[in-house]
Amino acid sequence: METTTLVLGLVVFLALSFDFINGFHDTANAIATSVSTRALKPRTAIILAASMNFVGAMMFTGVAKTIGGSIADPSKLDNGIQIVIATLISAIIWNLVTWWFGIPSSSSHALIGALAGGVFVGAGSDALNYGGFRDIILALVLSPLIAFVGGYLIMQLLKVIFAKRSPHNVNKGFRTMQIFTAALQSFTHGTNDAQKAMGIITFALVSSGRLNEMEVPLWVKVSAATAMALGTSVGGWKIIKTMGTKIFKIEPINGFAADFTGATVIFGATLLHLPISTTHAITSAILGVGSAKRFSAVKWSLAGRIVITWFITIPITAVLSGLIFKILF
């Protein structure tokens, strides 16, 4: 029992570390555009993002239940805790590597790929719930496409509405509106991303017999929300630079359109209990908005690097998780 308690403590530590890293890795999703257009000062933007992340994380648990129960049934795994440890180490390593190189990869892809790989190696292919895994992958694939199209359409609509207005006055007004969309984006980020660590911790608790069903305890919600908020407060400046300046030159009206689109897609997924990538949503929205402004204005070579990272994240983290499980256990 004592060993199990110590191992569970390690799982909680790793899960909260993942949430902390996820916070500073994905801070750019919420505040990159508002910082790049100077709608918010960096310190103010980070405080806003951290606060709204915490609020969002405390309000929903549907995504946590999907993460914890759709890929595999934790109550049927004899070594579920060891699988979770390998999963979290793999996801943390990938997040740190992509953060170091300033690539806005998906923490969601990293965690889901790692969990699938850990279950496959640790419990066998029969333990994987292929239907649940397929549904999650489908949501991860469709969400950036929806965000791209949504960003393009919203930007085209705004161009029509404000076609006869002074660009200076339009951008001045939307610079103020960006404060609202930054807060909204941070809130939705908390509603989806923070729940992934909650789901993993609950997965381990069910697997160890400490819980009978996939219901997220209050202490898990508070811990994950706090870790996410603290990570957000650190900020991920390399990714902020990529998101805010390197894809295309963002003006306040573009930033508003991208943030509003991304937040809408993320919150829609949360209401459907689907874990998606906040990175995918906002990056795709920025690409869609940039395409509406002028197709050639988007730096498609950088966008291509980002997309390649999206596609390789799941297989890399799955293999890495499997290797870590073999080495450690």
N, C-alpha and C positions, 0 to 999 in steps of 0.2 A: 504493500500500500504506500509505504514511504517513497519507494522508487517511482511509483506511478505519479505521486504528487510532485516529485521533483521534475519528472519528465513533462508533466502538464504545465508546470511553471515555466519550463524552457519553451514550450509551445506558445504560451501566452506572451512571453518576452519576445520571441521571434515574430509573432503575429503583430504585436504592437510596434516592433521595429520596422516591419514592412509597412504598416500604416503611417508611421512617422516619415519614412523615406518616400512613400507614395505622396504624402503631403507636400514635401518640398520639391519632389519630382514633377508633380502636376499643378503646383501653384500657378505656373505660367498659363494653364488653361483658363483660369479665371481672370487674371490681371494683366496679361501680356499686352493686350490691345489698349487697355486704359492707361497703362504706364507709357507705352510707346507714343501715344497721342497727347500725353501730359494731362489727361483728364484727372489723374490721381498721381500724387507723389508716391514713390516706391514704398516708403514706410507705411503711409496711410493705406495704400492698396493691400499690403500684406496683412495689416491688422484687420481690415475689413474682410479679407478672404478667410483668415483664420477664424474669426468670429462666426461668419455665416456658414463655414464648413462644419463647425461644431453644432450649430443649430440644426442644419440639415441632417447630420449624422444621427441625431437623437430622435428624429421624427418618424423614421421608417425602418422596417426589418424584412420586407418582402425579398429584396435582393439577397440578403444574408441567408435566408432559407433556401433560395435557389442555389447559391454557391455551395452551401453545406449539404444539400441533399440531391441535387440533380445529376452530378457527375458520378457519384457512387453513394451507396447506402452505408453510412458510418456505423450503424448498429450491427452490420454483418461483416465488418472487418476486424480480424484479430489483431492486426498491427496498424490500426488507423493512426495512432499517435506518431509512430515512426514515419509513416507516409506523409503526415502533415509537416513533420520536421524537415524532411527532404524537400517537400514542396516549397516551404517558406525560404529555406536557404537558397534554392535555385532562383526563386523570384527576386529575392533581395540582391543576389549577385547580378542578375540581368538589369535590374533597375539602376544599380550603381554604375554599371558599365555604360549604359545608354545616357545616364545623367552626365557622366564624365566627358563624353563626347558631344554633349549638347543635342542629342537626338530625342525628340519627343515621342518615345515609344509608348506602348500601352502597358500600364501596370496590370490591367485586367487580363490582357493576353498572357502576360508573364505568369500570373497566378493560376489561371485556368489551364494553361499548357503544362505548368509544373505539376498541378494536382492530377491531371490526366496521366502524365508520365509516371508519377509516383504510384498511383493506383495500379497502372498496367504492370509495372515491374514488381511492386510490393505485394499485390494480391492477385495478379493474373488478369487476362483480358476479359474473363467472364464477370469480373467485379465492376467493370465500367458500365455505366448506364449510357449506352450509345444514343438513345433517343434524347435524353436530357442534354448530353454533350452537344448533339447536333443542333438543338434549339438555341443553346447559348452561342454557338459559332455563327448560326444564322443571324442572330441579333447583332453580333459583333461585325458581321460583314455588311448587313443592310444599313446599320446606323450611320456610317460615314457617307454612304451614297445618299441617304435621305438628307443628311446635313449639308452635303454639297449642293444638291438641288434646291434645298430650302434657302441656303445662303444666296444662291444665284437669283432666285425668284424675289426674295425680299429686297435685295439690292436693286434689282431692276424696277421694282415697285417704288422704292424710295427715289430713284432717279427720275421717274415720271412725275411723282408728287412734287418734288422740289426742283424741277427743271428750270423754273423761271425765278427762283430765289437766288440771292447772292451766296456764292460758295462760302464766303467768310462767315456770314450770319448763320448759314445752315450748320457749318462745322462747330460754330460756337455753341449753338443749341444742343447738338448731339454730343459735344464734350461733356455737358452736364448730364445728359441721359446715360452716358457710359458709366457713371457712378452707380446708377440703378442696375444696369445690366451686369456690371462686375459683381455686385452683391448677389444678384440672381444666379449668375453662373457659379459663384462660390457655394451658394446654398444647394443647388442641384448636384454639384460635385460631391458634397457631403452626403446627400441622400442616396447616392449610388456607390461611390468609391469606398467610403468608410465602412460600408456594410460587408465588403468583401473580407476584411479581417475579422469582423464579427462572425461571419459564416464559417471561416476556417477554425476559429476558436470553438464555436459551438459544435462543429464537426468533430473536433478532438474530444470534447466533453461527452458527446453521445457515444463515440467509439470506445471511450474508457469506462462507460457505464455511469458516469456522473450525472448525465441527463437521460431521460427516457425518450424525448422527442426534440425536434428541431425548433425549440423556442429559445430566443436569444435572451439570456438573463440581463437584468438591468446593469450589473457591474461590467458586463462585457460591452454593452452599449456605451456606457460612460467612458470606459477605458479606451475603446477604439476611437470615439469622438474626440477625446482629449489628445490622443497620439496624433491623429490626423491634423488637429488644429495646431499643435506644437510644431509639427513638420511644416505645415503651411507657413508658420511664422518665421521659419528659417529662410524660405524662398529658394527658388531654383533659377538663379540668374542666367545660367548658360542657356537654359531652355526658353526663358523669357526673351532673351535676345533673338533666338531662332524664330520663335512664334511671332514676336512683335515687329521684327525689322527685316528678317531675311527672306520671308516668303514673298511679300510685296510691301510697298510703302503704304502703311495704313493711315487713313484719316479718320476723324471721329465718326463720321457717318458710316464708314466701312466697319469700324470697330463695333459700333452699336449693332449693325446688322449681323455680324459674325457672332457676337456674344449672345444676342437674343436667339438666334437660330440654334446655336450649340446648347444653350440652356433648355430650350423647348424640347429638343431631341432627347437630352439626358433625362429630364423630368418625365417625359412620356414613357421612357424605358423603365424608370423607377416605378411608376404607377402600374406597369405591366409585370413587375417583379423580375425584370431582365437586367443582368449585369452587362453594361456596355463600357466602352472606353471613352472617358471624357476627353482624352487626347485625340482620339479619332474624330469625335464630334466637333470639337472646336477647330482642329486643323482643317478638316474637310469644309467646315463652314467658311473659314478664312479663304480657302482655295476657291469656293463657289462665289464668294463676294468679290474676290480679286478678278475672277473670270468675267463677272458682270461689269466690272469697272473697265477692264481692258485685258483681253486674253494674254497679250504679250507682256503685261505688267507682272504676271506671276513668274517666279523663278522655278520653272518646272523641273530643273535638274535637282534642286534641293527637295522639292516635293516628291520626286522619284525616289530619292534616298530614304525619305520618311516612309513612303509606301512599302519599299523593300523591307525596311525594319519591321513594319507591321506583319508582313507575311512570314518572316523568319522567326518571329518571337515565339510563337507557340511550339513549333518543332524543336527549337533550340532549348527552351526551358523544359520541355518534356524530356528530352534526352538527358539534359543536365540533372534533372530531378531523379531520373532513373539511375544514373551513375552515382549520385550522392547517396541514394538509398542502398545501392550495392556496397559502396565503400564503408558506410557507417554501420549498416545492419546485416 
